């Protein structure tokens, strides 16, 4: 059974840092790109970052230079290091695996507020 389980969310002050982690089970990790999406209250889900199987990272413009995506294939885990956080980064962050499949985690809340 495929599962993506996120952790690491929480409340942080503007300018602070958080590291999200997503553990993938079910034998899918090594054959999929891994990514992070987020959904702020009242808004549509948006793509944040992806790392492909060759560990090449891709970022949405608003997080470039602040967020870093990485993966540890031995641990079936993808990370999102978030620095210089802003209130507009507040959202539920979701882990994603795919294509060609389309697997999602349950989400973890990130709140950036003073």
Steps between C-alpha positions, in 0.01 A plus 500: 500500500636838399521764771656843523531635853609859559643648817676814618232765472427750772489863604801717426570873506570692179861449398514163670562152362328163489589169341225280366550130442295247304553127534372286214408136543377244253804476278437815300774734610783415264285501187323831543570867503418640843353839565335741737180695445315735732150633547436822688160569650255605231745436218572226250775248552829617349823327412802586715790279400592169334806281505535240226657156518836647400470741796453804279295762690238734360336790687207732471630855459379633835701242698822501297797581720301433818386137471712194426361163398706185544449126506658205677428190294636271772242637744218542246473857622470838333570820690408863460726738686321834530699807603411869520138408539235762428137526613395425142664157531227404746319197356446129527795336328448174312751243384448360151644207305468477125457496203383272354325410823346759725547441871435756774572529869251621756665839541675688777412852615761775481410830665728801477389767745635729767 
